[in-house]
């Protein structure tokens, strides 16, 4: 196995252009598990951990950009900025994994169970990718994720990061697993309020081939919320309808982590609770 360790983004892109077969790796918490278990045999690895342009984040004109090399531990420490994405970051593996795992790795793996993806979907984030020679693309999350563990990345492109408009309201993320930590989600849900547009965004993970948006549930909640009164809550009956509408979008499968019926039930309950918690946050 060959290994490349570039020190700049342009150098990394040149390596990728010359060696399409080189698999990018940063934290290695997904890729190296596959390698170590003999399920993956890449002919070359492209180590991105030294590429400074992929690290950290920046704010500009009401938007935030997060580099692909930013770890989940770093994201989790900034809940005031990242909101629901910080909630999701705290659910990723163990502290040791969060110190290594990166947002770019979560995006590249493109698992519908990836904890970082539902918040990005709720934010309507764009994924920024690059190729050698200055080529750059900005892909909406709906375009970037093309299927289970599939993306729209070309063979010579690398993920640079994700960018989205900063939300104008509170949001929350939660997931359900067989235990409280170190689990792949049976389902994950993100609920995000947008005060400016008086809208609600609901993203569901691990209940379809890709992360899903629950558009009917979003429309119902947006119409039910009293946007002029930040102290207003919804009734239990309204929350139940919202949860059921969210669950209706789910297309889960039966697997070792849970049945399809259980996943739909979990989506309904999580969605209901998250909207209630988010409305409580709105009162603060």
N, C-alpha and C positions, 0 to 999 in steps of 0.2 A: 504494500500500500504506500503510495506517495503522499506526502504532506506538504502543504504550502502555508506560510505564516506571514501574510502581508501586513504592512504597518500603515497603510492608507487605503481609503476607499477606492481610489483610482487604480492602485496596485492590485487590490482584490478583484476589481472588475476586469482588469487585463488578464489575470490568472484565469478567471472564469471564462473569458472569451477564448482563451487558448486551450483550456482544459474543461470542456463542458461536463465531463464525467465527475469532476471534483465536487463532493458534497459539502456544502457549507456547514460549519459547526461553530458554536459559540460556547454556551454552557454545557452542551452535550447531554442534557438530562433526558432527552427523547432519543436522539440519534444513537448515542453510545449504548443505550440499553439494547437497541436492536442489533448493534454490532456485537456486543458482548454475548448475546444469546444466540449468535450465529444466524439470525434472521435476515441480516443485511451485510453485504460484502462490497462496499464501495471501493473502486480502484484507487481513489484519492480523496483526501480530506482537505478542505479549505478553512483554516482556522481564522475566524473573524474577531477573536477576542482582543486583538491588539489594534483594531481599527477604531481610532478615536472618533471619527465622524458618525459612527453608529451609536455612540454612548450619549446618555443624558436626554434632556428635553429643553424646549424653549417655547415661550409664549410670544405671540405677535398678532396684533389686530383682532383680538377676541378669539384667536384659535390657539391650539397647543399642538406641537409636534413632539413625538416621543421616538427616539432612535431605536432601531431594531436591537441594538446591543444592551438596552436598558434592562436591568434585572427586575424580577418581580419584588424582591426585597426593597429596591429603591422606589418602585411604584407604590408599594404598600405603605411606605413611610410618609407619603404625601397625599393623605385623603382629602385635605382641603382643596387641592388642585384636581386630583383625579377622581374623586367621588366613588361611583360604583366600580370603576376599574380598580381602585385601591382595595375595595371590598373583595373583588375577585382575586386580586393578587395575594391576599392573605389566605386564600383557600388552596393555593397551589402547593401541593406536596408538603414537605417539612421545611423548617428554617434553612437547613443546609441546601435543599433543592432551590428554594426561593433566592438564595444568595448566588446561585449559578444560572438558573433558568431565565431566559430572556423573552421579551415580547416578540422579537423576530422569530425565535424558535417556535413559539406558540402559533404564530401566523403561518410559518412554513409547513409545520406539521398538518395544519388545517383539519384537525380532528373536530367533529361536531361537539365533542365533549371538552374541548379546550376552554379553560376557565376564563381566559382573557378575551375571548371572541364575542360572547353576548354583550358585554358593555360597549365594545367597539361598534357592534351592530346597532345598539340602542343610540349611540352617539352619531350614527350615520357617518362613520369615519371613512376616510380615504387611505389606501395603502400606497405608499410611494416606493417605486422600484427604479433601478438604474442598470445601465449596461455601459460597457467601455465606450470611450469616444464622446462622452457627454450626453448620451441618450437617457432620457428620464421619462417615466410614465406615472400618472396619478390615476389609480383605479378605485372606484367605489367598492366598498366591501362586498356588495352584491355581485360585482364582476370578478373581484379577486378570487373569491371562493367559488370554485366551479363544481365541486362534488366532495364526497367524503375523502379526506386526505388528498385533495386535488386543488391546485390553484392555477391561475392564469399566467404564472411566471413563465417567461421564455427560458430556453436552456442557457442563455448567456446573461441572465439578469439576477440581481440580488435584491433582497428587501432592504430598503433604507430606513423605513419607519412607518408610523401611522400618524395621521393628522386629522383633527376634527375641530369644529366650532365648540367653544366652551359652553356647556349646558347653562341654561338660565334658571334652573330649578333643581331640587334635590333628586337623588336617585339612589337605588340600592341594588345589590346583587346577593343572591344566596343559592346554594346548591344542596342537594341531598345525596348522600352516599351510604354505604353499608356501615360506616363508622364516622367519627367526627373529624378525622384527619387522615392525610396520606391516602386519599381515595380519588378514583376517577368518578366523575359525577354520574349518578343515575339520571339526574336532570339538573340543569342550572337555569335560573331566570334572572333577568335584569329588567327593572322598571325605572324609567327616567321621565321626569316631568320637565316640560319646557314652558316657562311662564310667558316668554315673549310671543310664542306662536300659539299658546293655550292648547298644547298638544301633549300626548302621552305616548312614549315609545316603550314597547315590550318586546324583548328578545329572548328566545328559548334555545337552550343548548342541550345536546345529547338526546333529542327526541325526533330527529330527522337526519337525512343525509348531510344537511348543512344546518347552521344556525338559522332559525326562523324568526320572522317578525309576525306578531299576532295583530294584524291590522284591524280586525273587527273589535277585538278587545280594546285596542287603542282608541278607536272612534267612540266606543261606548263610554269609556272613562273620560275622554275629553269633553263629551256632552254632559256627563253627570257631575263633574267637578264644578264647584262655584269658584271660578277664577278670581272673582272680585273680593272674596273673603278668604284670606289665607288661613283662618282658623277652622274653616268648614271641613267636615269629614264626610265619608260616605256611609250609608247604612250597611248593616251586615248583608241584607238582601242584594244591594247593589254590588258589594264586593264579591258575593257568590256568583252573580251573573258575570262579572268581569273575569273571575277565575275560570268559569266554565267556557267562556268565549276563547280565552287563551288556550285552554286544553284542547279545544276543538281543532286547533291548527296543527297539533302534534301528530306526527306520523312515526311513532316509535316502533321498535322491534323487541321481541323477547330475547334476552341474552343472560349471561351468568350474573349480571349485576341487577337485573330486575325485569319484570314482565312489562309488556306494552301497556296493559291496563293500569299497573301500578304507576308507570311513568306519567300517564295522562292524569291520574289522580294527584300525583305529586305536583304536576304543573299547575293544576287548578288551585291547590292549597298554597303553594309557594307564591303564585301570582297574587292571590287574594291578600296574603299576609304582607307581601312586599309593597303593594299599593297602599295598604293601611299604614305601614311604617313610614312610607315616603310622605304621605299626607301629614302624619304626625311631625315629621322633620320640617315640613313646610310651615308649621305653626310656630317654630322656634324663631 
